[in-house]
């Protein structure tokens, strides 16, 4: 069973980017991150995958069939 939520570190590994980049993205209003407690940031895994794919599609100019 896949995890519902992932950490910033797991998101960075999943997207093949640095953790600091993920932390920057967490500040965007449309990024699917939320606070768990006072310090821990979690990211909805399913929404993250869709968000990341949508951003990649826009940058590359390709559309999925």
CHARMM internal coordinates of N, CA and C (Angstrom, degrees):
IC EDIT
DIST 1 N 1 CA 1.4576
DIST 1 CA 1 C 1.5236
ANGL 1 N 1 CA 1 C 109.60
DIST 1 C 2 N 1.2970
ANGL 1 CA 1 C 2 N 115.94
DIHE 1 N 1 CA 1 C 2 N 130.44
DIST 2 N 2 CA 1.4634
ANGL 1 C 2 N 2 CA 120.88
DIHE 1 CA 1 C 2 N 2 CA 178.37
DIST 2 CA 2 C 1.5205
ANGL 2 N 2 CA 2 C 110.26
DIHE 1 C 2 N 2 CA 2 C -73.10
DIST 2 C 3 N 1.3189
ANGL 2 CA 2 C 3 N 114.82
DIHE 2 N 2 CA 2 C 3 N 153.28
DIST 3 N 3 CA 1.4606
ANGL 2 C 3 N 3 CA 120.52
DIHE 2 CA 2 C 3 N 3 CA 176.62
DIST 3 CA 3 C 1.5200
ANGL 3 N 3 CA 3 C 109.70
DIHE 2 C 3 N 3 CA 3 C -74.05
DIST 3 C 4 N 1.3336
ANGL 3 CA 3 C 4 N 115.79
DIHE 3 N 3 CA 3 C 4 N 143.41
DIST 4 N 4 CA 1.4676
ANGL 3 C 4 N 4 CA 120.09
DIHE 3 CA 3 C 4 N 4 CA 176.86
DIST 4 CA 4 C 1.5141
ANGL 4 N 4 CA 4 C 110.69
DIHE 3 C 4 N 4 CA 4 C -74.75
DIST 4 C 5 N 1.3327
ANGL 4 CA 4 C 5 N 116.54
DIHE 4 N 4 CA 4 C 5 N -38.88
DIST 5 N 5 CA 1.4576
ANGL 4 C 5 N 5 CA 122.29
DIHE 4 CA 4 C 5 N 5 CA -177.98
DIST 5 CA 5 C 1.5205
ANGL 5 N 5 CA 5 C 109.65
DIHE 4 C 5 N 5 CA 5 C -126.72
DIST 5 C 6 N 1.3216
ANGL 5 CA 5 C 6 N 115.44
DIHE 5 N 5 CA 5 C 6 N 147.33
DIST 6 N 6 CA 1.4593
ANGL 5 C 6 N 6 CA 120.97
DIHE 5 CA 5 C 6 N 6 CA 179.64
DIST 6 CA 6 C 1.5277
ANGL 6 N 6 CA 6 C 109.29
DIHE 5 C 6 N 6 CA 6 C -125.82
DIST 6 C 7 N 1.3164
ANGL 6 CA 6 C 7 N 115.65
DIHE 6 N 6 CA 6 C 7 N 160.40
DIST 7 N 7 CA 1.4616
ANGL 6 C 7 N 7 CA 121.38
DIHE 6 CA 6 C 7 N 7 CA 177.69
DIST 7 CA 7 C 1.5265
ANGL 7 N 7 CA 7 C 109.44
DIHE 6 C 7 N 7 CA 7 C -83.22
DIST 7 C 8 N 1.3075
ANGL 7 CA 7 C 8 N 115.99
DIHE 7 N 7 CA 7 C 8 N 170.36
DIST 8 N 8 CA 1.4625
ANGL 7 C 8 N 8 CA 119.79
DIHE 7 CA 7 C 8 N 8 CA 177.28
DIST 8 CA 8 C 1.5296
ANGL 8 N 8 CA 8 C 110.43
DIHE 7 C 8 N 8 CA 8 C -63.12
DIST 8 C 9 N 1.3188
ANGL 8 CA 8 C 9 N 116.97
DIHE 8 N 8 CA 8 C 9 N -36.27
DIST 9 N 9 CA 1.4585
ANGL 8 C 9 N 9 CA 120.41
DIHE 8 CA 8 C 9 N 9 CA 178.71
DIST 9 CA 9 C 1.5294
ANGL 9 N 9 CA 9 C 110.73
DIHE 8 C 9 N 9 CA 9 C -64.75
DIST 9 C 10 N 1.3287
ANGL 9 CA 9 C 10 N 116.72
DIHE 9 N 9 CA 9 C 10 N -43.97
DIST 10 N 10 CA 1.4629
ANGL 9 C 10 N 10 CA 120.29
DIHE 9 CA 9 C 10 N 10 CA 178.45
DIST 10 CA 10 C 1.5327
ANGL 10 N 10 CA 10 C 111.16
DIHE 9 C 10 N 10 CA 10 C -64.88
DIST 10 C 11 N 1.3193
ANGL 10 CA 10 C 11 N 116.66
DIHE 10 N 10 CA 10 C 11 N -36.95
DIST 11 N 11 CA 1.4723
ANGL 10 C 11 N 11 CA 120.53
DIHE 10 CA 10 C 11 N 11 CA 177.76
DIST 11 CA 11 C 1.5240
ANGL 11 N 11 CA 11 C 110.67
DIHE 10 C 11 N 11 CA 11 C -65.53
DIST 11 C 12 N 1.3241
ANGL 11 CA 11 C 12 N 116.23
DIHE 11 N 11 CA 11 C 12 N -39.82
DIST 12 N 12 CA 1.4634
ANGL 11 C 12 N 12 CA 120.22
DIHE 11 CA 11 C 12 N 12 CA 178.91
DIST 12 CA 12 C 1.5197
ANGL 12 N 12 CA 12 C 110.77
DIHE 11 C 12 N 12 CA 12 C -62.97
DIST 12 C 13 N 1.3186
ANGL 12 CA 12 C 13 N 116.52
DIHE 12 N 12 CA 12 C 13 N -42.70
DIST 13 N 13 CA 1.4708
ANGL 12 C 13 N 13 CA 120.84
DIHE 12 CA 12 C 13 N 13 CA 178.23
DIST 13 CA 13 C 1.5243
ANGL 13 N 13 CA 13 C 110.01
DIHE 12 C 13 N 13 CA 13 C -64.97
DIST 13 C 14 N 1.3156
ANGL 13 CA 13 C 14 N 116.21
DIHE 13 N 13 CA 13 C 14 N -45.10
DIST 14 N 14 CA 1.4622
ANGL 13 C 14 N 14 CA 122.28
DIHE 13 CA 13 C 14 N 14 CA -179.15
DIST 14 CA 14 C 1.5257
ANGL 14 N 14 CA 14 C 112.20
DIHE 13 C 14 N 14 CA 14 C -60.05
DIST 14 C 15 N 1.3372
ANGL 14 CA 14 C 15 N 116.72
DIHE 14 N 14 CA 14 C 15 N -37.95
DIST 15 N 15 CA 1.4658
ANGL 14 C 15 N 15 CA 121.54
DIHE 14 CA 14 C 15 N 15 CA -176.98
DIST 15 CA 15 C 1.5263
ANGL 15 N 15 CA 15 C 112.77
DIHE 14 C 15 N 15 CA 15 C -95.63
DIST 15 C 16 N 1.3225
ANGL 15 CA 15 C 16 N 116.32
DIHE 15 N 15 CA 15 C 16 N -5.14
DIST 16 N 16 CA 1.4664
ANGL 15 C 16 N 16 CA 121.71
DIHE 15 CA 15 C 16 N 16 CA -179.81
DIST 16 CA 16 C 1.5332
ANGL 16 N 16 CA 16 C 111.56
DIHE 15 C 16 N 16 CA 16 C 60.02
DIST 16 C 17 N 1.3281
ANGL 16 CA 16 C 17 N 114.92
DIHE 16 N 16 CA 16 C 17 N 44.77
DIST 17 N 17 CA 1.4579
ANGL 16 C 17 N 17 CA 122.08
DIHE 16 CA 16 C 17 N 17 CA 175.28
DIST 17 CA 17 C 1.5246
ANGL 17 N 17 CA 17 C 108.16
DIHE 16 C 17 N 17 CA 17 C -132.08
DIST 17 C 18 N 1.3090
ANGL 17 CA 17 C 18 N 116.00
DIHE 17 N 17 CA 17 C 18 N 171.51
DIST 18 N 18 CA 1.4571
ANGL 17 C 18 N 18 CA 120.42
DIHE 17 CA 17 C 18 N 18 CA 179.43
DIST 18 CA 18 C 1.5184
ANGL 18 N 18 CA 18 C 112.45
DIHE 17 C 18 N 18 CA 18 C -75.72
DIST 18 C 19 N 1.3272
ANGL 18 CA 18 C 19 N 115.28
DIHE 18 N 18 CA 18 C 19 N 154.61
DIST 19 N 19 CA 1.4597
ANGL 18 C 19 N 19 CA 120.31
DIHE 18 CA 18 C 19 N 19 CA -179.72
DIST 19 CA 19 C 1.5240
ANGL 19 N 19 CA 19 C 111.71
DIHE 18 C 19 N 19 CA 19 C -64.13
DIST 19 C 20 N 1.3256
ANGL 19 CA 19 C 20 N 117.46
DIHE 19 N 19 CA 19 C 20 N -32.02
DIST 20 N 20 CA 1.4659
ANGL 19 C 20 N 20 CA 119.67
DIHE 19 CA 19 C 20 N 20 CA 177.69
DIST 20 CA 20 C 1.5230
ANGL 20 N 20 CA 20 C 111.17
DIHE 19 C 20 N 20 CA 20 C -64.93
DIST 20 C 21 N 1.3160
ANGL 20 CA 20 C 21 N 117.71
DIHE 20 N 20 CA 20 C 21 N -34.68
DIST 21 N 21 CA 1.4675
ANGL 20 C 21 N 21 CA 121.14
DIHE 20 CA 20 C 21 N 21 CA 176.99
DIST 21 CA 21 C 1.5307
ANGL 21 N 21 CA 21 C 110.00
DIHE 20 C 21 N 21 CA 21 C -65.30
DIST 21 C 22 N 1.3193
ANGL 21 CA 21 C 22 N 117.12
DIHE 21 N 21 CA 21 C 22 N -41.50
DIST 22 N 22 CA 1.4637
ANGL 21 C 22 N 22 CA 120.64
DIHE 21 CA 21 C 22 N 22 CA 177.88
DIST 22 CA 22 C 1.5217
ANGL 22 N 22 CA 22 C 110.02
DIHE 21 C 22 N 22 CA 22 C -64.19
DIST 22 C 23 N 1.3214
ANGL 22 CA 22 C 23 N 117.05
DIHE 22 N 22 CA 22 C 23 N -41.16
DIST 23 N 23 CA 1.4698
ANGL 22 C 23 N 23 CA 120.26
DIHE 22 CA 22 C 23 N 23 CA 178.61
DIST 23 CA 23 C 1.5261
ANGL 23 N 23 CA 23 C 111.06
DIHE 22 C 23 N 23 CA 23 C -61.98
DIST 23 C 24 N 1.3299
ANGL 23 CA 23 C 24 N 117.33
DIHE 23 N 23 CA 23 C 24 N -36.91
DIST 24 N 24 CA 1.4684
ANGL 23 C 24 N 24 CA 120.97
DIHE 23 CA 23 C 24 N 24 CA 176.12
DIST 24 CA 24 C 1.5295
ANGL 24 N 24 CA 24 C 110.33
DIHE 23 C 24 N 24 CA 24 C -65.65
DIST 24 C 25 N 1.3247
ANGL 24 CA 24 C 25 N 115.82
DIHE 24 N 24 CA 24 C 25 N -42.99
DIST 25 N 25 CA 1.4620
ANGL 24 C 25 N 25 CA 119.94
DIHE 24 CA 24 C 25 N 25 CA -179.06
DIST 25 CA 25 C 1.5255
ANGL 25 N 25 CA 25 C 111.55
DIHE 24 C 25 N 25 CA 25 C -64.65
DIST 25 C 26 N 1.3218
ANGL 25 CA 25 C 26 N 117.32
DIHE 25 N 25 CA 25 C 26 N -31.11
DIST 26 N 26 CA 1.4696
ANGL 25 C 26 N 26 CA 121.53
DIHE 25 CA 25 C 26 N 26 CA 179.72
DIST 26 CA 26 C 1.5246
ANGL 26 N 26 CA 26 C 111.90
DIHE 25 C 26 N 26 CA 26 C -61.05
DIST 26 C 27 N 1.3000
ANGL 26 CA 26 C 27 N 117.37
DIHE 26 N 26 CA 26 C 27 N -20.06
DIST 27 N 27 CA 1.4640
ANGL 26 C 27 N 27 CA 121.28
DIHE 26 CA 26 C 27 N 27 CA 179.71
DIST 27 CA 27 C 1.5299
ANGL 27 N 27 CA 27 C 112.56
DIHE 26 C 27 N 27 CA 27 C -82.47
DIST 27 C 28 N 1.3258
ANGL 27 CA 27 C 28 N 117.62
DIHE 27 N 27 CA 27 C 28 N -12.90
DIST 28 N 28 CA 1.4596
ANGL 27 C 28 N 28 CA 121.29
DIHE 27 CA 27 C 28 N 28 CA 179.68
DIST 28 CA 28 C 1.5228
ANGL 28 N 28 CA 28 C 110.08
DIHE 27 C 28 N 28 CA 28 C -73.45
DIST 28 C 29 N 1.3302
ANGL 28 CA 28 C 29 N 117.02
DIHE 28 N 28 CA 28 C 29 N 140.65
DIST 29 N 29 CA 1.4692
ANGL 28 C 29 N 29 CA 119.66
DIHE 28 CA 28 C 29 N 29 CA -176.80
DIST 29 CA 29 C 1.5301
ANGL 29 N 29 CA 29 C 114.25
DIHE 28 C 29 N 29 CA 29 C -65.21
DIST 29 C 30 N 1.3393
ANGL 29 CA 29 C 30 N 118.46
DIHE 29 N 29 CA 29 C 30 N -27.13
DIST 30 N 30 CA 1.4599
ANGL 29 C 30 N 30 CA 120.16
DIHE 29 CA 29 C 30 N 30 CA -178.00
DIST 30 CA 30 C 1.5293
ANGL 30 N 30 CA 30 C 113.47
DIHE 29 C 30 N 30 CA 30 C -95.72
DIST 30 C 31 N 1.3278
ANGL 30 CA 30 C 31 N 117.53
DIHE 30 N 30 CA 30 C 31 N 1.96
DIST 31 N 31 CA 1.4635
ANGL 30 C 31 N 31 CA 120.78
DIHE 30 CA 30 C 31 N 31 CA -179.74
DIST 31 CA 31 C 1.5310
ANGL 31 N 31 CA 31 C 108.95
DIHE 30 C 31 N 31 CA 31 C -80.25
DIST 31 C 32 N 1.3362
ANGL 31 CA 31 C 32 N 118.26
DIHE 31 N 31 CA 31 C 32 N 135.46
DIST 32 N 32 CA 1.4707
ANGL 31 C 32 N 32 CA 121.40
DIHE 31 CA 31 C 32 N 32 CA -172.80
DIST 32 CA 32 C 1.5350
ANGL 32 N 32 CA 32 C 114.88
DIHE 31 C 32 N 32 CA 32 C -80.66
DIST 32 C 33 N 1.3159
ANGL 32 CA 32 C 33 N 116.99
DIHE 32 N 32 CA 32 C 33 N 53.21
DIST 33 N 33 CA 1.4680
ANGL 32 C 33 N 33 CA 121.73
DIHE 32 CA 32 C 33 N 33 CA 179.99
DIST 33 CA 33 C 1.5221
ANGL 33 N 33 CA 33 C 109.84
DIHE 32 C 33 N 33 CA 33 C -110.94
DIST 33 C 34 N 1.3285
ANGL 33 CA 33 C 34 N 115.48
DIHE 33 N 33 CA 33 C 34 N 153.96
DIST 34 N 34 CA 1.4585
ANGL 33 C 34 N 34 CA 120.70
DIHE 33 CA 33 C 34 N 34 CA 176.50
DIST 34 CA 34 C 1.5202
ANGL 34 N 34 CA 34 C 109.16
DIHE 33 C 34 N 34 CA 34 C -149.97
DIST 34 C 35 N 1.3127
ANGL 34 CA 34 C 35 N 114.94
DIHE 34 N 34 CA 34 C 35 N 158.32
DIST 35 N 35 CA 1.4606
ANGL 34 C 35 N 35 CA 120.89
DIHE 34 CA 34 C 35 N 35 CA -179.82
DIST 35 CA 35 C 1.5294
ANGL 35 N 35 CA 35 C 109.26
DIHE 34 C 35 N 35 CA 35 C -85.62
DIST 35 C 36 N 1.3219
ANGL 35 CA 35 C 36 N 114.90
DIHE 35 N 35 CA 35 C 36 N 136.78
DIST 36 N 36 CA 1.4568
ANGL 35 C 36 N 36 CA 122.12
DIHE 35 CA 35 C 36 N 36 CA 173.55
DIST 36 CA 36 C 1.5212
ANGL 36 N 36 CA 36 C 105.77
DIHE 35 C 36 N 36 CA 36 C -117.59
DIST 36 C 37 N 1.2975
ANGL 36 CA 36 C 37 N 116.18
DIHE 36 N 36 CA 36 C 37 N 96.90
DIST 37 N 37 CA 1.4553
ANGL 36 C 37 N 37 CA 120.12
DIHE 36 CA 36 C 37 N 37 CA -172.80
DIST 37 CA 37 C 1.5170
ANGL 37 N 37 CA 37 C 109.74
DIHE 36 C 37 N 37 CA 37 C 87.34
DIST 37 C 38 N 1.3344
ANGL 37 CA 37 C 38 N 115.30
DIHE 37 N 37 CA 37 C 38 N -157.64
DIST 38 N 38 CA 1.4596
ANGL 37 C 38 N 38 CA 119.72
DIHE 37 CA 37 C 38 N 38 CA -177.23
DIST 38 CA 38 C 1.5254
ANGL 38 N 38 CA 38 C 113.97
DIHE 37 C 38 N 38 CA 38 C -85.65
DIST 38 C 39 N 1.3331
ANGL 38 CA 38 C 39 N 117.96
DIHE 38 N 38 CA 38 C 39 N -24.90
DIST 39 N 39 CA 1.4619
ANGL 38 C 39 N 39 CA 119.12
DIHE 38 CA 38 C 39 N 39 CA -173.17
DIST 39 CA 39 C 1.5221
ANGL 39 N 39 CA 39 C 115.45
DIHE 38 C 39 N 39 CA 39 C -126.50
DIST 39 C 40 N 1.3013
ANGL 39 CA 39 C 40 N 118.60
DIHE 39 N 39 CA 39 C 40 N -23.95
DIST 40 N 40 CA 1.4599
ANGL 39 C 40 N 40 CA 121.30
DIHE 39 CA 39 C 40 N 40 CA -172.74
DIST 40 CA 40 C 1.5261
ANGL 40 N 40 CA 40 C 111.40
DIHE 39 C 40 N 40 CA 40 C -86.05
DIST 40 C 41 N 1.3112
ANGL 40 CA 40 C 41 N 115.29
DIHE 40 N 40 CA 40 C 41 N 128.11
DIST 41 N 41 CA 1.4688
ANGL 40 C 41 N 41 CA 121.89
DIHE 40 CA 40 C 41 N 41 CA 177.06
DIST 41 CA 41 C 1.5269
ANGL 41 N 41 CA 41 C 107.88
DIHE 40 C 41 N 41 CA 41 C -103.26
DIST 41 C 42 N 1.3101
ANGL 41 CA 41 C 42 N 115.73
DIHE 41 N 41 CA 41 C 42 N 130.61
DIST 42 N 42 CA 1.4549
ANGL 41 C 42 N 42 CA 121.39
DIHE 41 CA 41 C 42 N 42 CA 174.54
DIST 42 CA 42 C 1.5205
ANGL 42 N 42 CA 42 C 108.85
DIHE 41 C 42 N 42 CA 42 C -119.10
DIST 42 C 43 N 1.3188
ANGL 42 CA 42 C 43 N 115.58
DIHE 42 N 42 CA 42 C 43 N 154.50
DIST 43 N 43 CA 1.4576
ANGL 42 C 43 N 43 CA 122.28
DIHE 42 CA 42 C 43 N 43 CA -177.85
DIST 43 CA 43 C 1.5211
ANGL 43 N 43 CA 43 C 108.17
DIHE 42 C 43 N 43 CA 43 C -127.98
DIST 43 C 44 N 1.3155
ANGL 43 CA 43 C 44 N 116.81
DIHE 43 N 43 CA 43 C 44 N 129.93
DIST 44 N 44 CA 1.4512
ANGL 43 C 44 N 44 CA 120.93
DIHE 43 CA 43 C 44 N 44 CA 176.80
DIST 44 CA 44 C 1.5288
ANGL 44 N 44 CA 44 C 108.11
DIHE 43 C 44 N 44 CA 44 C -65.64
DIST 44 C 45 N 1.3220
ANGL 44 CA 44 C 45 N 116.89
DIHE 44 N 44 CA 44 C 45 N 118.54
DIST 45 N 45 CA 1.4639
ANGL 44 C 45 N 45 CA 121.98
DIHE 44 CA 44 C 45 N 45 CA -171.76
DIST 45 CA 45 C 1.5301
ANGL 45 N 45 CA 45 C 112.52
DIHE 44 C 45 N 45 CA 45 C -62.84
DIST 45 C 46 N 1.3161
ANGL 45 CA 45 C 46 N 117.00
DIHE 45 N 45 CA 45 C 46 N -45.80
DIST 46 N 46 CA 1.4683
ANGL 45 C 46 N 46 CA 120.17
DIHE 45 CA 45 C 46 N 46 CA -177.89
DIST 46 CA 46 C 1.5255
ANGL 46 N 46 CA 46 C 111.37
DIHE 45 C 46 N 46 CA 46 C -65.49
DIST 46 C 47 N 1.3346
ANGL 46 CA 46 C 47 N 116.04
DIHE 46 N 46 CA 46 C 47 N -45.12
DIST 47 N 47 CA 1.4663
ANGL 46 C 47 N 47 CA 119.86
DIHE 46 CA 46 C 47 N 47 CA 179.38
DIST 47 CA 47 C 1.5231
ANGL 47 N 47 CA 47 C 111.46
DIHE 46 C 47 N 47 CA 47 C -67.50
DIST 47 C 48 N 1.3324
ANGL 47 CA 47 C 48 N 116.86
DIHE 47 N 47 CA 47 C 48 N -33.68
DIST 48 N 48 CA 1.4617
ANGL 47 C 48 N 48 CA 120.56
DIHE 47 CA 47 C 48 N 48 CA 177.45
DIST 48 CA 48 C 1.5278
ANGL 48 N 48 CA 48 C 110.28
DIHE 47 C 48 N 48 CA 48 C -62.75
DIST 48 C 49 N 1.3250
ANGL 48 CA 48 C 49 N 116.53
DIHE 48 N 48 CA 48 C 49 N -47.59
DIST 49 N 49 CA 1.4731
ANGL 48 C 49 N 49 CA 120.16
DIHE 48 CA 48 C 49 N 49 CA 179.74
DIST 49 CA 49 C 1.5197
ANGL 49 N 49 CA 49 C 111.17
DIHE 48 C 49 N 49 CA 49 C -58.52
DIST 49 C 50 N 1.3396
ANGL 49 CA 49 C 50 N 116.46
DIHE 49 N 49 CA 49 C 50 N -43.09
DIST 50 N 50 CA 1.4752
ANGL 49 C 50 N 50 CA 119.78
DIHE 49 CA 49 C 50 N 50 CA 178.96
DIST 50 CA 50 C 1.5252
ANGL 50 N 50 CA 50 C 110.46
DIHE 49 C 50 N 50 CA 50 C -67.64
DIST 50 C 51 N 1.3301
ANGL 50 CA 50 C 51 N 117.40
DIHE 50 N 50 CA 50 C 51 N -44.78
DIST 51 N 51 CA 1.4644
ANGL 50 C 51 N 51 CA 121.49
DIHE 50 CA 50 C 51 N 51 CA 179.68
DIST 51 CA 51 C 1.5278
ANGL 51 N 51 CA 51 C 110.26
DIHE 50 C 51 N 51 CA 51 C -58.59
DIST 51 C 52 N 1.3177
ANGL 51 CA 51 C 52 N 116.41
DIHE 51 N 51 CA 51 C 52 N -47.06
DIST 52 N 52 CA 1.4654
ANGL 51 C 52 N 52 CA 121.49
DIHE 51 CA 51 C 52 N 52 CA -177.84
DIST 52 CA 52 C 1.5331
ANGL 52 N 52 CA 52 C 110.26
DIHE 51 C 52 N 52 CA 52 C -63.85
DIST 52 C 53 N 1.3275
ANGL 52 CA 52 C 53 N 117.39
DIHE 52 N 52 CA 52 C 53 N -43.80
DIST 53 N 53 CA 1.4679
ANGL 52 C 53 N 53 CA 121.05
DIHE 52 CA 52 C 53 N 53 CA 179.81
DIST 53 CA 53 C 1.5258
ANGL 53 N 53 CA 53 C 111.12
DIHE 52 C 53 N 53 CA 53 C -63.86
DIST 53 C 54 N 1.3388
ANGL 53 CA 53 C 54 N 116.54
DIHE 53 N 53 CA 53 C 54 N -41.12
DIST 54 N 54 CA 1.4623
ANGL 53 C 54 N 54 CA 120.13
DIHE 53 CA 53 C 54 N 54 CA 178.75
DIST 54 CA 54 C 1.5262
ANGL 54 N 54 CA 54 C 111.15
DIHE 53 C 54 N 54 CA 54 C -62.14
DIST 54 C 55 N 1.3221
ANGL 54 CA 54 C 55 N 116.66
DIHE 54 N 54 CA 54 C 55 N -43.77
DIST 55 N 55 CA 1.4689
ANGL 54 C 55 N 55 CA 120.53
DIHE 54 CA 54 C 55 N 55 CA 179.64
DIST 55 CA 55 C 1.5222
ANGL 55 N 55 CA 55 C 110.54
DIHE 54 C 55 N 55 CA 55 C -65.58
DIST 55 C 56 N 1.3195
ANGL 55 CA 55 C 56 N 116.96
DIHE 55 N 55 CA 55 C 56 N -40.29
DIST 56 N 56 CA 1.4644
ANGL 55 C 56 N 56 CA 120.69
DIHE 55 CA 55 C 56 N 56 CA 179.82
DIST 56 CA 56 C 1.5252
ANGL 56 N 56 CA 56 C 110.62
DIHE 55 C 56 N 56 CA 56 C -65.21
DIST 56 C 57 N 1.3364
ANGL 56 CA 56 C 57 N 116.79
DIHE 56 N 56 CA 56 C 57 N -40.49
DIST 57 N 57 CA 1.4707
ANGL 56 C 57 N 57 CA 120.99
DIHE 56 CA 56 C 57 N 57 CA 179.13
DIST 57 CA 57 C 1.5211
ANGL 57 N 57 CA 57 C 110.82
DIHE 56 C 57 N 57 CA 57 C -62.48
DIST 57 C 58 N 1.3222
ANGL 57 CA 57 C 58 N 116.72
DIHE 57 N 57 CA 57 C 58 N -42.50
DIST 58 N 58 CA 1.4727
ANGL 57 C 58 N 58 CA 120.25
DIHE 57 CA 57 C 58 N 58 CA -179.78
DIST 58 CA 58 C 1.5170
ANGL 58 N 58 CA 58 C 111.73
DIHE 57 C 58 N 58 CA 58 C -64.63
DIST 58 C 59 N 1.3224
ANGL 58 CA 58 C 59 N 116.65
DIHE 58 N 58 CA 58 C 59 N -38.82
DIST 59 N 59 CA 1.4604
ANGL 58 C 59 N 59 CA 119.80
DIHE 58 CA 58 C 59 N 59 CA -177.31
DIST 59 CA 59 C 1.5158
ANGL 59 N 59 CA 59 C 111.53
DIHE 58 C 59 N 59 CA 59 C -73.87
DIST 59 C 60 N 1.3235
ANGL 59 CA 59 C 60 N 116.96
DIHE 59 N 59 CA 59 C 60 N -33.73
DIST 60 N 60 CA 1.4564
ANGL 59 C 60 N 60 CA 119.65
DIHE 59 CA 59 C 60 N 60 CA -176.22
DIST 60 CA 60 C 1.5293
ANGL 60 N 60 CA 60 C 112.10
DIHE 59 C 60 N 60 CA 60 C -86.55
DIST 60 C 61 N 1.3288
ANGL 60 CA 60 C 61 N 117.05
DIHE 60 N 60 CA 60 C 61 N -21.93
DIST 61 N 61 CA 1.4577
ANGL 60 C 61 N 61 CA 120.12
DIHE 60 CA 60 C 61 N 61 CA -178.31
DIST 61 CA 61 C 1.5038
ANGL 61 N 61 CA 61 C 113.36
DIHE 60 C 61 N 61 CA 61 C 83.75
DIST 61 C 62 N 1.3342
ANGL 61 CA 61 C 62 N 117.80
DIHE 61 N 61 CA 61 C 62 N 1.43
DIST 62 N 62 CA 1.4575
ANGL 61 C 62 N 62 CA 121.44
DIHE 61 CA 61 C 62 N 62 CA 179.81
DIST 62 CA 62 C 1.5193
ANGL 62 N 62 CA 62 C 110.09
DIHE 61 C 62 N 62 CA 62 C -93.79
DIST 62 C 63 N 1.3008
ANGL 62 CA 62 C 63 N 115.79
DIHE 62 N 62 CA 62 C 63 N 146.05
DIST 63 N 63 CA 1.4606
ANGL 62 C 63 N 63 CA 121.51
DIHE 62 CA 62 C 63 N 63 CA 176.10
DIST 63 CA 63 C 1.5226
ANGL 63 N 63 CA 63 C 108.32
DIHE 62 C 63 N 63 CA 63 C -115.46
DIST 63 C 64 N 1.3323
ANGL 63 CA 63 C 64 N 115.36
DIHE 63 N 63 CA 63 C 64 N 141.26
DIST 64 N 64 CA 1.4572
ANGL 63 C 64 N 64 CA 120.10
DIHE 63 CA 63 C 64 N 64 CA 177.27
DIST 64 CA 64 C 1.5189
ANGL 64 N 64 CA 64 C 109.02
DIHE 63 C 64 N 64 CA 64 C -77.75
DIST 64 C 65 N 1.3141
ANGL 64 CA 64 C 65 N 115.72
DIHE 64 N 64 CA 64 C 65 N 144.99
DIST 65 N 65 CA 1.4648
ANGL 64 C 65 N 65 CA 120.88
DIHE 64 CA 64 C 65 N 65 CA -179.58
DIST 65 CA 65 C 1.5079
ANGL 65 N 65 CA 65 C 111.43
DIHE 64 C 65 N 65 CA 65 C -79.65
END
COOR INIT
IC SEED 1 N 1 CA 1 C
IC BUILD
